[in-house]
């Protein structure tokens, strides 16, 4: 396949490239700024701002990909609430541009969405449940979904939850690596116990993305982790696995954090559709920690 990845410097973008390289694929990796993924001998890299329609069109028409994986997004929920115009440009308008260009090229657009399109009152959710976002971030991702649902391009939407994993030169951390680092450095951390999620190993989600591309699977799919737990329980599991001091984990409520944007209380996904149609069988949270532990060991050797 000829594939193009937006947000290739990010965790999911890196995992998709990692799983596609060394096979009979031509990979065009794109991100804003310089390449931060060190395996650049296995792909072509282009500096790309997806909010610039002319630049986006030029790069896609230059390479004519058969599949576009859109992993680029503005995902800082509170920042989206504060910078709504920027959020709309990245999460909504850029998806509209991608859909238009993919239609012209007859390319398959695979787009990542989120559990934050739901209000958290009735989790876990299946693909047909009614969306009701509580934040501007959630609304922006729902708007991007609605663009694709009404578009004539070939599309797949993969909704996911709390992505984590090991990457190279990442500009932002994730729940597992952040909690592990804080506890290793003997720092007290405040963790909320009244929000429930199904954390997702990036390697598992990348597999679902690639399966969708190779098998030309279209539509909306839920692809998260299999275990629904509180954020507090996630961190306790991390501490237990890596033999770190649980007494450093301070249990608090979400109200005590005074976050800018509202968050759903309990999400989680029903995964039956993805299991049946994408051969998606995510690892348990504990098995994911074991997987990450091995990756960190290999990275340090």
Short mmCIF file of the C-alpha atoms (twelve columns), coordinates in Angstrom:
data_MODEL
# 
_entry.id   MODEL 
# 
loop_
_atom_site.group_PDB 
_atom_site.id 
_atom_site.type_symbol 
_atom_site.label_atom_id 
_atom_site.label_alt_id 
_atom_site.label_comp_id 
_atom_site.label_asym_id 
_atom_site.label_seq_id 
_atom_site.Cartn_x 
_atom_site.Cartn_y 
_atom_site.Cartn_z 
_atom_site.pdbx_PDB_model_num 
ATOM 1   C CA . UNK A 1   0.000   0.000  0.000  1 
ATOM 2   C CA . UNK A 2   0.903   3.640  -0.384 1 
ATOM 3   C CA . UNK A 3   -0.039  5.154  2.981  1 
ATOM 4   C CA . UNK A 4   0.187   8.633  4.454  1 
ATOM 5   C CA . UNK A 5   0.162   9.245  8.214  1 
ATOM 6   C CA . UNK A 6   -0.697  12.630 9.719  1 
ATOM 7   C CA . UNK A 7   0.647   13.272 13.220 1 
ATOM 8   C CA . UNK A 8   3.498   10.827 12.601 1 
ATOM 9   C CA . UNK A 9   5.562   12.287 15.476 1 
ATOM 10  C CA . UNK A 10  2.828   11.313 17.938 1 
ATOM 11  C CA . UNK A 11  2.435   8.000  19.729 1 
ATOM 12  C CA . UNK A 12  -0.195  6.415  17.489 1 
ATOM 13  C CA . UNK A 13  1.448   7.696  14.298 1 
ATOM 14  C CA . UNK A 14  4.724   6.106  15.363 1 
ATOM 15  C CA . UNK A 15  3.040   2.782  16.126 1 
ATOM 16  C CA . UNK A 16  1.290   2.665  12.740 1 
ATOM 17  C CA . UNK A 17  4.606   3.304  10.964 1 
ATOM 18  C CA . UNK A 18  6.356   0.716  13.137 1 
ATOM 19  C CA . UNK A 19  3.805   -1.956 12.191 1 
ATOM 20  C CA . UNK A 20  3.800   -1.062 8.481  1 
ATOM 21  C CA . UNK A 21  7.549   -0.751 7.901  1 
ATOM 22  C CA . UNK A 22  9.652   -3.630 6.547  1 
ATOM 23  C CA . UNK A 23  6.631   -4.760 4.550  1 
ATOM 24  C CA . UNK A 24  5.706   -3.967 0.970  1 
ATOM 25  C CA . UNK A 25  4.384   -0.505 1.835  1 
ATOM 26  C CA . UNK A 26  5.389   2.997  0.815  1 
ATOM 27  C CA . UNK A 27  4.986   5.190  3.904  1 
ATOM 28  C CA . UNK A 28  4.734   8.978  3.885  1 
ATOM 29  C CA . UNK A 29  5.007   10.292 7.433  1 
ATOM 30  C CA . UNK A 30  3.814   13.844 8.076  1 
ATOM 31  C CA . UNK A 31  3.827   16.080 11.125 1 
ATOM 32  C CA . UNK A 32  4.194   19.756 11.905 1 
ATOM 33  C CA . UNK A 33  7.892   20.592 12.261 1 
ATOM 34  C CA . UNK A 34  10.861  18.275 11.935 1 
ATOM 35  C CA . UNK A 35  10.756  14.479 12.093 1 
ATOM 36  C CA . UNK A 36  11.110  13.095 15.640 1 
ATOM 37  C CA . UNK A 37  10.685  9.436  14.759 1 
ATOM 38  C CA . UNK A 38  14.218  8.034  14.442 1 
ATOM 39  C CA . UNK A 39  13.351  5.225  11.991 1 
ATOM 40  C CA . UNK A 40  13.233  7.610  9.045  1 
ATOM 41  C CA . UNK A 41  15.050  5.228  6.707  1 
ATOM 42  C CA . UNK A 42  11.789  3.274  6.405  1 
ATOM 43  C CA . UNK A 43  9.590   6.201  5.319  1 
ATOM 44  C CA . UNK A 44  9.468   9.535  3.521  1 
ATOM 45  C CA . UNK A 45  8.954   12.525 5.835  1 
ATOM 46  C CA . UNK A 46  7.092   15.754 5.029  1 
ATOM 47  C CA . UNK A 47  6.655   18.744 7.347  1 
ATOM 48  C CA . UNK A 48  2.895   19.341 7.126  1 
ATOM 49  C CA . UNK A 49  0.371   21.653 8.784  1 
ATOM 50  C CA . UNK A 50  -2.973  19.930 8.267  1 
ATOM 51  C CA . UNK A 51  -4.845  23.214 8.862  1 
ATOM 52  C CA . UNK A 52  -3.240  24.634 5.691  1 
ATOM 53  C CA . UNK A 53  -5.539  23.369 2.918  1 
ATOM 54  C CA . UNK A 54  -3.189  24.265 0.050  1 
ATOM 55  C CA . UNK A 55  -0.196  22.567 1.678  1 
ATOM 56  C CA . UNK A 56  -2.296  19.545 2.587  1 
ATOM 57  C CA . UNK A 57  -3.609  19.220 -0.938 1 
ATOM 58  C CA . UNK A 58  -0.123  19.603 -2.434 1 
ATOM 59  C CA . UNK A 59  1.419   16.871 -0.249 1 
ATOM 60  C CA . UNK A 60  -1.410  14.371 -0.700 1 
ATOM 61  C CA . UNK A 61  -1.615  14.889 -4.461 1 
ATOM 62  C CA . UNK A 62  2.159   14.590 -4.715 1 
ATOM 63  C CA . UNK A 63  2.152   11.060 -3.261 1 
ATOM 64  C CA . UNK A 64  -1.411  9.910  -4.074 1 
ATOM 65  C CA . UNK A 65  -1.822  7.628  -1.044 1 
ATOM 66  C CA . UNK A 66  -4.339  4.811  -1.113 1 
ATOM 67  C CA . UNK A 67  -4.870  5.177  2.648  1 
ATOM 68  C CA . UNK A 68  -4.589  8.216  4.937  1 
ATOM 69  C CA . UNK A 69  -4.333  7.616  8.689  1 
ATOM 70  C CA . UNK A 70  -5.362  10.841 10.426 1 
ATOM 71  C CA . UNK A 71  -3.775  10.605 13.875 1 
ATOM 72  C CA . UNK A 72  -3.154  14.364 14.159 1 
ATOM 73  C CA . UNK A 73  -5.422  16.175 16.613 1 
ATOM 74  C CA . UNK A 74  -5.587  18.724 19.384 1 
ATOM 75  C CA . UNK A 75  -6.288  16.463 22.373 1 
ATOM 76  C CA . UNK A 76  -5.563  18.634 25.426 1 
ATOM 77  C CA . UNK A 77  -9.145  18.889 26.676 1 
ATOM 78  C CA . UNK A 78  -8.681  22.025 28.779 1 
ATOM 79  C CA . UNK A 79  -6.642  23.812 26.105 1 
ATOM 80  C CA . UNK A 80  -9.396  23.082 23.566 1 
ATOM 81  C CA . UNK A 81  -11.839 24.802 25.915 1 
ATOM 82  C CA . UNK A 82  -9.559  27.855 26.125 1 
ATOM 83  C CA . UNK A 83  -8.489  27.995 22.461 1 
ATOM 84  C CA . UNK A 84  -11.659 27.048 20.628 1 
ATOM 85  C CA . UNK A 85  -10.696 28.554 17.272 1 
ATOM 86  C CA . UNK A 86  -7.456  26.571 17.111 1 
ATOM 87  C CA . UNK A 87  -9.261  23.422 18.259 1 
ATOM 88  C CA . UNK A 88  -11.833 23.842 15.499 1 
ATOM 89  C CA . UNK A 89  -9.132  24.354 12.862 1 
ATOM 90  C CA . UNK A 90  -7.192  21.217 13.835 1 
ATOM 91  C CA . UNK A 91  -10.007 18.868 14.826 1 
ATOM 92  C CA . UNK A 92  -12.773 19.898 12.429 1 
ATOM 93  C CA . UNK A 93  -11.703 21.991 9.436  1 
ATOM 94  C CA . UNK A 94  -8.616  19.877 8.742  1 
ATOM 95  C CA . UNK A 95  -10.805 16.752 8.653  1 
ATOM 96  C CA . UNK A 96  -13.078 18.453 6.129  1 
ATOM 97  C CA . UNK A 97  -10.023 19.251 3.984  1 
ATOM 98  C CA . UNK A 98  -8.763  15.663 4.279  1 
ATOM 99  C CA . UNK A 99  -12.154 14.233 3.325  1 
ATOM 100 C CA . UNK A 100 -12.359 16.448 0.224  1 
ATOM 101 C CA . UNK A 101 -8.850  15.547 -0.928 1 
ATOM 102 C CA . UNK A 102 -9.263  11.837 -0.162 1 
ATOM 103 C CA . UNK A 103 -12.449 11.833 -2.226 1 
ATOM 104 C CA . UNK A 104 -10.560 13.378 -5.164 1 
ATOM 105 C CA . UNK A 105 -7.816  10.739 -4.830 1 
ATOM 106 C CA . UNK A 106 -10.201 7.841  -4.098 1 
ATOM 107 C CA . UNK A 107 -8.201  7.309  -0.875 1 
ATOM 108 C CA . UNK A 108 -9.474  5.612  2.286  1 
ATOM 109 C CA . UNK A 109 -9.455  8.040  5.240  1 
ATOM 110 C CA . UNK A 110 -9.037  6.413  8.673  1 
ATOM 111 C CA . UNK A 111 -9.833  8.914  11.405 1 
ATOM 112 C CA . UNK A 112 -9.400  8.702  15.197 1 
ATOM 113 C CA . UNK A 113 -12.164 9.848  17.525 1 
ATOM 114 C CA . UNK A 114 -12.822 9.651  21.251 1 
ATOM 115 C CA . UNK A 115 -15.045 8.519  24.125 1 
ATOM 116 C CA . UNK A 116 -15.428 12.206 24.993 1 
ATOM 117 C CA . UNK A 117 -18.256 12.501 22.449 1 
ATOM 118 C CA . UNK A 118 -20.384 10.827 25.177 1 
ATOM 119 C CA . UNK A 119 -21.620 12.366 28.455 1 
ATOM 120 C CA . UNK A 120 -20.538 9.434  30.657 1 
ATOM 121 C CA . UNK A 121 -23.977 8.742  32.143 1 
ATOM 122 C CA . UNK A 122 -24.506 5.349  30.482 1 
ATOM 123 C CA . UNK A 123 -21.094 3.791  29.807 1 
ATOM 124 C CA . UNK A 124 -19.880 1.468  28.435 1 
ATOM 125 C CA . UNK A 125 -21.045 2.628  25.009 1 
ATOM 126 C CA . UNK A 126 -21.635 0.899  21.694 1 
ATOM 127 C CA . UNK A 127 -21.177 2.538  18.287 1 
ATOM 128 C CA . UNK A 128 -24.847 3.515  17.892 1 
ATOM 129 C CA . UNK A 129 -25.347 5.196  21.269 1 
ATOM 130 C CA . UNK A 130 -26.340 8.852  21.158 1 
ATOM 131 C CA . UNK A 131 -23.464 11.313 21.501 1 
ATOM 132 C CA . UNK A 132 -23.705 14.168 23.973 1 
ATOM 133 C CA . UNK A 133 -20.292 15.813 24.520 1 
ATOM 134 C CA . UNK A 134 -19.617 17.793 27.700 1 
ATOM 135 C CA . UNK A 135 -16.576 19.700 26.384 1 
ATOM 136 C CA . UNK A 136 -15.540 21.677 23.331 1 
ATOM 137 C CA . UNK A 137 -12.960 18.976 22.606 1 
ATOM 138 C CA . UNK A 138 -15.664 16.292 22.587 1 
ATOM 139 C CA . UNK A 139 -17.878 18.475 20.393 1 
ATOM 140 C CA . UNK A 140 -15.031 19.089 17.933 1 
ATOM 141 C CA . UNK A 141 -14.444 15.342 17.550 1 
ATOM 142 C CA . UNK A 142 -18.176 14.739 17.108 1 
ATOM 143 C CA . UNK A 143 -18.266 17.480 14.459 1 
ATOM 144 C CA . UNK A 144 -15.382 15.765 12.635 1 
ATOM 145 C CA . UNK A 145 -17.289 12.468 12.708 1 
ATOM 146 C CA . UNK A 146 -20.399 14.124 11.290 1 
ATOM 147 C CA . UNK A 147 -18.363 15.592 8.430  1 
ATOM 148 C CA . UNK A 148 -17.232 12.108 7.429  1 
ATOM 149 C CA . UNK A 149 -20.669 10.545 7.868  1 
ATOM 150 C CA . UNK A 150 -22.129 13.000 5.371  1 
ATOM 151 C CA . UNK A 151 -19.167 12.845 2.950  1 
ATOM 152 C CA . UNK A 152 -18.777 10.735 -0.168 1 
ATOM 153 C CA . UNK A 153 -15.175 9.754  0.588  1 
ATOM 154 C CA . UNK A 154 -14.288 6.270  1.861  1 
ATOM 155 C CA . UNK A 155 -13.917 6.544  5.639  1 
ATOM 156 C CA . UNK A 156 -13.442 4.629  8.873  1 
ATOM 157 C CA . UNK A 157 -13.810 6.169  12.335 1 
ATOM 158 C CA . UNK A 158 -12.043 4.448  15.228 1 
ATOM 159 C CA . UNK A 159 -13.063 5.798  18.620 1 
ATOM 160 C CA . UNK A 160 -10.604 5.172  21.431 1 
ATOM 161 C CA . UNK A 161 -9.948  5.962  25.107 1 
ATOM 162 C CA . UNK A 162 -6.861  7.135  27.101 1 
ATOM 163 C CA . UNK A 163 -4.108  6.104  24.704 1 
ATOM 164 C CA . UNK A 164 -0.796  5.042  26.250 1 
ATOM 165 C CA . UNK A 165 2.462   3.420  25.184 1 
ATOM 166 C CA . UNK A 166 6.165   3.871  24.527 1 
ATOM 167 C CA . UNK A 167 7.310   6.210  21.747 1 
ATOM 168 C CA . UNK A 168 10.363  8.149  20.608 1 
ATOM 169 C CA . UNK A 169 10.918  11.833 21.441 1 
ATOM 170 C CA . UNK A 170 7.264   12.396 22.352 1 
ATOM 171 C CA . UNK A 171 6.300   15.966 23.253 1 
ATOM 172 C CA . UNK A 172 3.626   14.781 25.668 1 
ATOM 173 C CA . UNK A 173 3.537   11.881 28.077 1 
ATOM 174 C CA . UNK A 174 0.699   9.467  28.817 1 
ATOM 175 C CA . UNK A 175 -0.865  8.094  31.999 1 
ATOM 176 C CA . UNK A 176 1.427   5.058  32.298 1 
ATOM 177 C CA . UNK A 177 4.780   6.698  31.585 1 
ATOM 178 C CA . UNK A 178 3.871   9.827  33.559 1 
ATOM 179 C CA . UNK A 179 2.725   7.970  36.700 1 
ATOM 180 C CA . UNK A 180 5.716   5.602  36.535 1 
ATOM 181 C CA . UNK A 181 8.173   8.512  36.283 1 
ATOM 182 C CA . UNK A 182 6.537   10.505 39.082 1 
ATOM 183 C CA . UNK A 183 6.522   7.546  41.477 1 
ATOM 184 C CA . UNK A 184 10.084  6.541  40.575 1 
ATOM 185 C CA . UNK A 185 11.109  10.063 41.548 1 
ATOM 186 C CA . UNK A 186 9.227   9.754  44.887 1 
ATOM 187 C CA . UNK A 187 6.735   12.488 43.990 1 
ATOM 188 C CA . UNK A 188 3.290   12.620 45.584 1 
ATOM 189 C CA . UNK A 189 0.607   12.625 42.878 1 
ATOM 190 C CA . UNK A 190 -3.078  13.546 43.125 1 
ATOM 191 C CA . UNK A 191 -5.235  11.097 41.179 1 
ATOM 192 C CA . UNK A 192 -9.019  11.236 40.753 1 
ATOM 193 C CA . UNK A 193 -11.064 8.212  41.745 1 
ATOM 194 C CA . UNK A 194 -14.482 9.125  40.305 1 
ATOM 195 C CA . UNK A 195 -13.854 8.993  36.544 1 
ATOM 196 C CA . UNK A 196 -13.766 5.625  34.787 1 
ATOM 197 C CA . UNK A 197 -12.076 4.813  31.474 1 
ATOM 198 C CA . UNK A 198 -10.815 1.858  29.423 1 
ATOM 199 C CA . UNK A 199 -7.128  2.713  28.796 1 
ATOM 200 C CA . UNK A 200 -5.853  1.665  25.364 1 
ATOM 201 C CA . UNK A 201 -2.410  0.382  24.376 1 
ATOM 202 C CA . UNK A 202 -1.349  2.359  21.282 1 
ATOM 203 C CA . UNK A 203 0.031   -0.810 19.665 1 
ATOM 204 C CA . UNK A 204 -3.436  -2.412 19.818 1 
ATOM 205 C CA . UNK A 205 -5.118  0.628  18.262 1 
ATOM 206 C CA . UNK A 206 -2.488  0.782  15.509 1 
ATOM 207 C CA . UNK A 207 -3.319  -2.841 14.666 1 
ATOM 208 C CA . UNK A 208 -7.026  -1.929 14.317 1 
ATOM 209 C CA . UNK A 209 -6.139  1.019  12.067 1 
ATOM 210 C CA . UNK A 210 -4.008  -1.129 9.755  1 
ATOM 211 C CA . UNK A 211 -6.538  -3.975 9.679  1 
ATOM 212 C CA . UNK A 212 -9.206  -1.453 8.595  1 
ATOM 213 C CA . UNK A 213 -6.943  -0.263 5.788  1 
ATOM 214 C CA . UNK A 214 -5.848  -3.670 4.504  1 
ATOM 215 C CA . UNK A 215 -9.355  -5.124 4.581  1 
ATOM 216 C CA . UNK A 216 -11.152 -1.980 3.387  1 
ATOM 217 C CA . UNK A 217 -13.430 -1.916 6.409  1 
ATOM 218 C CA . UNK A 218 -15.615 1.185  6.540  1 
ATOM 219 C CA . UNK A 219 -17.838 2.706  9.251  1 
ATOM 220 C CA . UNK A 220 -17.601 3.493  12.984 1 
ATOM 221 C CA . UNK A 221 -15.775 1.185  15.399 1 
ATOM 222 C CA . UNK A 222 -14.954 1.250  19.095 1 
ATOM 223 C CA . UNK A 223 -11.324 0.265  19.708 1 
ATOM 224 C CA . UNK A 224 -10.240 0.788  23.308 1 
ATOM 225 C CA . UNK A 225 -8.756  -1.292 26.091 1 
ATOM 226 C CA . UNK A 226 -10.886 -4.092 27.534 1 
ATOM 227 C CA . UNK A 227 -10.663 -3.114 31.230 1 
ATOM 228 C CA . UNK A 228 -12.803 -0.256 32.572 1 
ATOM 229 C CA . UNK A 229 -11.341 1.241  35.746 1 
ATOM 230 C CA . UNK A 230 -11.007 4.496  37.639 1 
ATOM 231 C CA . UNK A 231 -8.006  6.714  36.917 1 
ATOM 232 C CA . UNK A 232 -6.936  6.031  40.515 1 
ATOM 233 C CA . UNK A 233 -7.071  2.260  39.994 1 
ATOM 234 C CA . UNK A 234 -5.011  2.637  36.810 1 
ATOM 235 C CA . UNK A 235 -2.250  4.373  38.744 1 
ATOM 236 C CA . UNK A 236 -2.388  1.852  41.587 1 
ATOM 237 C CA . UNK A 237 -2.037  -0.940 39.003 1 
ATOM 238 C CA . UNK A 238 0.986   0.863  37.539 1 
ATOM 239 C CA . UNK A 239 2.537   1.214  41.007 1 
ATOM 240 C CA . UNK A 240 1.902   -2.462 41.768 1 
ATOM 241 C CA . UNK A 241 3.344   -3.715 38.497 1 
ATOM 242 C CA . UNK A 242 6.543   -1.643 38.705 1 
ATOM 243 C CA . UNK A 243 6.931   -2.163 42.498 1 
ATOM 244 C CA . UNK A 244 6.560   1.538  43.279 1 
ATOM 245 C CA . UNK A 245 5.270   3.201  46.458 1 
ATOM 246 C CA . UNK A 246 1.448   3.339  46.393 1 
ATOM 247 C CA . UNK A 247 1.474   5.620  49.421 1 
ATOM 248 C CA . UNK A 248 2.611   8.438  47.121 1 
ATOM 249 C CA . UNK A 249 -0.735  8.224  45.273 1 
ATOM 250 C CA . UNK A 250 -3.182  10.679 46.840 1 
ATOM 251 C CA . UNK A 251 -6.822  9.829  46.119 1 
ATOM 252 C CA . UNK A 252 -8.974  12.875 45.249 1 
ATOM 253 C CA . UNK A 253 -12.279 13.686 43.543 1 
ATOM 254 C CA . UNK A 254 -12.558 15.384 40.143 1 
ATOM 255 C CA . UNK A 255 -14.125 18.420 41.828 1 
ATOM 256 C CA . UNK A 256 -10.896 19.028 43.731 1 
ATOM 257 C CA . UNK A 257 -8.957  19.419 40.466 1 
ATOM 258 C CA . UNK A 258 -11.064 22.354 39.207 1 
ATOM 259 C CA . UNK A 259 -10.390 21.523 35.551 1 
ATOM 260 C CA . UNK A 260 -11.493 23.987 32.870 1 
ATOM 261 C CA . UNK A 261 -13.462 21.470 30.787 1 
ATOM 262 C CA . UNK A 262 -16.095 19.018 31.973 1 
ATOM 263 C CA . UNK A 263 -15.317 15.309 31.587 1 
ATOM 264 C CA . UNK A 264 -17.628 12.292 31.376 1 
ATOM 265 C CA . UNK A 265 -17.796 10.248 34.593 1 
ATOM 266 C CA . UNK A 266 -17.776 6.756  33.091 1 
ATOM 267 C CA . UNK A 267 -17.156 5.798  29.499 1 
ATOM 268 C CA . UNK A 268 -15.693 2.499  28.283 1 
ATOM 269 C CA . UNK A 269 -16.744 0.781  25.080 1 
ATOM 270 C CA . UNK A 270 -18.593 -2.325 23.980 1 
ATOM 271 C CA . UNK A 271 -15.983 -3.939 21.701 1 
ATOM 272 C CA . UNK A 272 -17.997 -6.720 20.040 1 
ATOM 273 C CA . UNK A 273 -18.208 -5.051 16.612 1 
ATOM 274 C CA . UNK A 274 -14.446 -4.454 16.468 1 
ATOM 275 C CA . UNK A 275 -13.743 -7.985 17.682 1 
ATOM 276 C CA . UNK A 276 -15.923 -9.497 14.975 1 
ATOM 277 C CA . UNK A 277 -15.088 -7.212 12.051 1 
ATOM 278 C CA . UNK A 278 -11.542 -5.972 12.805 1 
ATOM 279 C CA . UNK A 279 -10.169 -9.047 14.585 1 
ATOM 280 C CA . UNK A 280 -9.533  -6.638 17.464 1 
ATOM 281 C CA . UNK A 281 -8.566  -8.353 20.723 1 
ATOM 282 C CA . UNK A 282 -6.885  -5.815 23.022 1 
ATOM 283 C CA . UNK A 283 -4.578  -6.804 25.837 1 
ATOM 284 C CA . UNK A 284 -5.665  -6.497 29.443 1 
ATOM 285 C CA . UNK A 285 -4.277  -3.485 31.279 1 
ATOM 286 C CA . UNK A 286 -1.858  -5.665 33.234 1 
ATOM 287 C CA . UNK A 287 -0.654  -7.445 30.080 1 
ATOM 288 C CA . UNK A 288 -0.201  -4.024 28.480 1 
ATOM 289 C CA . UNK A 289 2.033   -2.955 31.379 1 
ATOM 290 C CA . UNK A 290 4.105   -6.102 30.848 1 
ATOM 291 C CA . UNK A 291 4.340   -5.264 27.133 1 
ATOM 292 C CA . UNK A 292 5.464   -1.700 27.904 1 
ATOM 293 C CA . UNK A 293 7.995   -2.957 30.445 1 
ATOM 294 C CA . UNK A 294 9.624   -5.103 27.737 1 
ATOM 295 C CA . UNK A 295 9.644   -2.185 25.283 1 
ATOM 296 C CA . UNK A 296 11.303  0.105  27.830 1 
ATOM 297 C CA . UNK A 297 13.919  -2.565 28.580 1 
ATOM 298 C CA . UNK A 298 14.686  -3.010 24.873 1 
ATOM 299 C CA . UNK A 299 14.807  0.770  24.384 1 
ATOM 300 C CA . UNK A 300 17.362  1.141  27.183 1 
ATOM 301 C CA . UNK A 301 19.598  -1.737 26.019 1 
# 
